[in-house]
Amino acid sequence: MTYETDRRILLGSAAAFAAGLAGAGRGNAMQKTSGTGGYAEVDGLRVYYELHGGSPTGGTTPMVLIGGGLQTIETDLAKTVIPRLSAARPVIAIEPQAHGHTGDREGAPISLDRMADDVAGVLAHLGVAKAHLCGFSLGGMICTAVAIRHPKIAASLSALAVSYSLDGYQPELAKLQKDPTHVPSPELAALLPTEEDFKAWSESYARNNPKPDSFMASVERVNAMLTGWTGWTPKQLGAIAAPTLLAIGDNDFVRIEHAAEMKAMIPGAWLAVLPHSTHMRLLDRIDWLAPMIEERIAAA
């Protein structure tokens, strides 16, 4: 694969685009997972999940955990996030459609609503009626969609690095999405995934997906979903009843004022802006995030 060939960024998921961009930071190294893996058949798609920290039906309300776009459990969650969060409760980590072990539904566009319904399907498969929802970037968007479409499932919601519309992203990021030939400024380039990041994601996908050579096709399909996404209305966000935490970095893809608008639309929501933190490194702050997530869970 030639990583220079694709300069598109997946808005909302920060998941894939040209690896030839200059960028700071380390790649997401592979991390062997230690959970129990399985598949739930949901409307013709085998959706992959892993169980960590005990049985999801053992008496403690479990957490659904979903990582960023085009990433896998092993690249995004296994090293620090799952160990930290599964110490307090069972965790159900899910790889959504066209991610990791989970294949694609060919012949129909990918949609955020469909991904949210798949999460509900996994929980039904496992016999879980209610769960705490926690997701990063695209995973946070999916969890928010679950809270909107399946409110009885959502015990709490922690949406990390999420916007309620594409207008919430940094202006140059939106420009890069629309024009793949745009050369990012040094300021934006420093925030973007590196060649090492992109290589780790694609290799993990190839190792686990039913169609190992379909990574770039999945990038294009998820990108098309996100660019066509119309966002959530104040009415939809205002109907979220679960205790909610929104968290972004102070140098995130999401504008701080946009996150504040989203907070105002969700009743009782909290907003955390983490200092000296970018979108790509937000999950490195899991030791900061975990106590806030647990406080929201305690309010459920």
Order of alpha helices (4+ residues) and beta strands (2+ residues): beta-beta-beta-alpha-alpha-beta-alpha-beta-alpha-beta-alpha-alpha-alpha-alpha-alpha-beta-alpha-beta-alpha
